[in-house]
Amino acid sequence: MENIGAVINQIIKNPPALSRGELAQQRPASNSQENRTTQTAAEAEKKNEFEVSSRDAAKYGGAEAPDPATCEFCGAALYYKGILNFRNKGEVMIWMIDPDRCSCKKAKDYWAKEDARKEAERIAQERREADARMQAKVNRLFKESGIRGRFRNRTFEKFIVNNENRKAYNVAKRYADTFHDRLPHKDERGVVMPPTIERNGLLMIGSYGTGKTHLSTAIANQLINTGVPVIAMTMIDLLARIKQSYDSTDTVSEAEIMKIYEDIPLLIIDDIGSEQPTEWGITRIYAIINARYEAYMPTIVTTNYGTKELIKRMTPGGDSHNAEKTIDRLKEMSECLEMFWESWRGR
């Protein structure tokens, strides 16, 4: 019914071209502001003008009307919508396949659930298509998503849980399991809608060797295995890929790389603050974080430094403005997870 309905709506909005004789009888269309502002209302009136109910089928010729259906919940008769012939309003051109919906409570409840299910399917399908397009771009622009060798084996199953790190493990696993609730989506008008979980980032702060990289990579590996594109890189590697685009032999532009960093469903920046700060570097990191913040895109950041120290680590010279804005954005968009305990490497 939906495909036929879409076709009918398109026909109503764009009826068949009139002959020269018919066109000569039409009044020239006005280009006034008033006509432009009332266009939507006029289209609605035009739709109603050509739409009839099978309840009144006896008044019309043309296509034979289907017999009324019966509401499975209350037994009421359900009639069908028909579309009149554009050149002969006394004839029905076509009847819709499905009847009108009943207005009884049980029917309304049923259709509310059914519409919600179809909308969820639509969103999921759009997400799968977007993920496939994004993965193709990642494959073209990167040899890999930054998850190398041993990191591909860092899964939740291989993380050794103890009393110290149990909370961190649970937070990370819950993040991966509820990831789709952390993604924004667009409504039918293309407007970005906030995700179910608006604070959809994760800021992992802790000392060396406490499992930050393992857990963040475990999140990435779980999502990648379900088809979600992820980029997981150290801040040094992330910036190095941008610099690589400056090479005359590279066919990729800086704008393309930045766009991928901004649009990838999940961006993981590992070990932020370990690099030597430069104005160039912090400017680009802020641009990426700010773009993801404004678009509700999930971001995970790991660091060995507390926020105040991290600002110092990310401040070139004496100007900490961009570093402060970057950390401020991260704190607002992220759940903060502190991981301060003895390094497992030293045990």
N, C-alpha and C positions, 0 to 999 in steps of 0.2 A: 504493500500500500504506500509506503513512504516514497519509493521511486516514482510511482505513478502520480502521487500527490505533488512531488517536486516538478514533474513534467507539466502537470495541469497548472500549477502556480506560474510556471515560466510562460505557458501559453497565454494565461490571463494577463500577465504583465507585458507580454510582447505578442499580441494577436496577429493573425495572418495579415500580410500586406493587402491593402485595399486596391481595387482597380482604379484606373484613372477617373472613371465616372464617379465612383464612390468618393474618391479623394477630393474631387472638385466640389462635392457637396459639404465637405467638412470645413469647419471654421478654422482658419490658421491658428496654430498654437501661439500663445503669448509667451514672451520671455520675461514677463514682469516678475519682480521679487515675490509678489503675492502668490503667483502660480507655483513658483519653485518651493515655497515654504509649505504649500498645501499638497505637494505631490504624494506624500505618503497616504494622506487621507483619501485622495482621489483614487489611488491604487486599491485601497481597502474597499471603497464604494464599488469600484469596477469589479472586484472579485465577488462581492455580494450580489451584484447585478446579474452575473452569469451562473451563480450557484443556486441550486434548488434542492428540495428534499423529495425522496421517493414517496413521502406521505401525500404529496400533491401530484403524483405521477399521472393521474387521469387527465390533468390539464395539458399535458405535453405529448407530442409524438416523438419520433426518433427511436433511440435505443430503448429496448424494453426494460422496465424497472425490475430489480430483483425483489422477491418476496421479503417482507420484514423478517429480521432475525429476532431472537429472544434473549434477553439478559439472563445469563446463567445463575445470577444471584437473586433477582426479584421477579423474573418472568415478564418484565415489561417488553413491549414491542420496540425494536430498534430499526430505524430507517437509514437509508443511504443517501449520501450527497451525490448530486449529478451536476454536470457542466453543460450549459446550453450551447447550442451552435452559435458562433459569433455573428453569422449572417442571417440566422433564423431563430429568434428567441422562442419560437414555438416548438422547437425540437431539442431533445436532450442528446448531446454528442456522445457522452460516456458517463457511466455510473461508477463510483468508487468501489473497490473490491471489498473493503471492510465497512461495516455499519458504524453509525455514530456511537459514541460511548454512552452508557447509561449514567444517569445522575444519582443513582442510589448509593448509599454510603459504602457498601461492600465493593461495588464496582469502582468507586472513586479510590478506595484504599488499594485495590488491586492495581489499577492503572498508575497510581502514584509510585508503587514499588516497581512496576514494569518500566516506567519511564526512567526511574532512577537507575535501574539495571542497565538499560540501553545507553544512558548517559555515561555510566561507568565504563561500559564496553567501548564507547566512542573515544573517551579519554585514553583508555588503555591502548587502543589501536593507534591513535595519534602519537602516543608516547613511543610505541614500538617503531613506528615509521620514522619518527624524529631520531630515535636512538640509532637506527640503521644508517640514516644519513650522517649523523655525527660520527659514528664509528668509521665510516668510509673516509671522512675528512681526517680523523686521527690517523688512520692507516696511511693516508697519503702524506701527511705532514710530519709524522713521527715514525721512527723505526719500531718503537714500542711505547707503551704508555708510562714508562719510567719504572715499571715493576720488573726488576732484573733478577736473573739467577735464583739465588737463595730466597729472595723475597716472594717469589711465586709459591713457595712452600709454606709461607707463614699464614697459617689458617687458624681459625678459632679452635679447631680440634687439636692443633699442636701447641696451643698456648697452655702453659702449666699454671693452673689456678691454685692460689693459696689464700690465706686469710688477708694478706696485705693487698693483693691485687684483684680480689674477687669483685669489688664494686666497679673497678675500671673495666674488667672483662664484661660484666653485666651491662654497663652503659654502652660499650662498644657493640656488643651483640644486639642489644635492643635497637641501636642506631641502624645497623645493617638490616635487621628484620622489619623495621618500620620505615625504610628509606623512601618508599613511594608516597608515604604520608608527608614527607618533607619536601617533595617537589611541587613547584607551582604548576598551574595549568592555565590555559586560555579559554575564555568562554566563547560562545558562538560569534561574538563581535571581534574576537581577537584580543580582548583586554586581559592582561595578566592578573590571575587571581591568586591570593596568598595560599600557601599550602596549609594542610590541616595542622601541622606542627610548624608554626611560624619561626620559632627559634631553632632553625634547622641545621646549624653548624656545630662543630665540635672543636674546642680549643683544649689541647692536651698539653699540660705543663708539668714538667717533672725532671728529676735528675737523670743522669746518664744510666742506660741499661735497665730501665724499669719497665720496658715493654711498650713504649709509645709507638714506635715504628711497627712493631709486630701487630699490635691491635689495629692501627690505622690501615696497614696492608691487608690484614684479615678482612676488614670491611670491604676494601677494594676488591679482593679476590672473590668474596662471596657475591658481590654485585656484578662483576665481570662475568662470572659463571652463569648469571641469569640474563645476560645480554645488555646490561647497563654500561655505557661507555664511562670510563674513569681515567683520569690522569693523576698519577701519584709521583711526584718528583721532589727532590730537595729544592730549596729556593735557588741554590747555586745552579743546578741543572736547568731549572725553569727559566732563569735569566739567560743562561748560556744558549738555549734554543732560540731565544729572541735575537741575541747577538749573531747567531749563525745566519740569520736571514739577511744580515748586512753584507755577507759575502756575495760577490758578484756571480759565483757559481751556483748559488742557491736560488731555486726558482720560486721560493715561498717568500712572501712579504711579511714585514713585522705586523702589519694590520691583520693578516690572516692568522698568525700565531696568537696574537692578543685576543682575537675573536674566539678562537677555540678555547683559550683559558677562561674567557668570560662565559661561554655558553655550554661547556661540558657539564653533563648532569652532576658529576661529583669531581671537584678538584681537591687534591690532597697536597698540601705544601709541607714537606717534612723538614724538620731541623731548621726552622726559620730563626734567624739571628746568628747563625754560625758563620755567615759570610762577612767579608769586609764591606761595610756600607758605602754606597756611592749615591749621589743625588739621582743619577740616571736609574739605578736599580730600585730605590725606594719609591721613585715617581711611578714606575711601572707596576710595582707590587700594589701600591695604593690604587692605581687605576683598575687593576684586576679585582681587588677585594671590594672596592666601591661599586663596580659594575655588578658584581655578584650579589652584593648587599641590596642594591636597588631592585634587582630582578628576582629576589628571593631564591637564589641558587645556593644549594648546600656546599659548604666548604669545611674541610678539616685541616687544622694546622697543628703541628707538633713543635715543641720548643723546649730547650733546657733552661729557659730563663723565666722569671716572674715578669709580670707586665711592665713594671717600672724599669727593670733592668733591660727588658727587651726593647723598650723605647730607646734607651741609650745605645744598645747594640745596633739599632737600625737608624741611628742619626749620624749622617755625614757632616762633619764640621760642627757648627753650633746650632743649626736649624733643625729642631725636632718636630716641626709642624706636620709634615707628611707621616712621620712615624707615629705620632700621637693620634692622628686621624685614622690611620690604618688599624691600630690596636683598639681604638674606640669602636670602629665598625665591627671588628672581630668579636669583641666582648658583647656587643648588642645582639649580634646574629647567632651567637654560639652558646652552647652549654659548656661550662668550664669544668674540666676534669683534672684534678691535681694528683700527681703520681710521684710522691717523694718517699722512696724507701731504698734499701740497699740494692746496688746493681747486681743482676743475676750473673753478669759476666765475671764478677769477682768471687762468686761462691764456689 
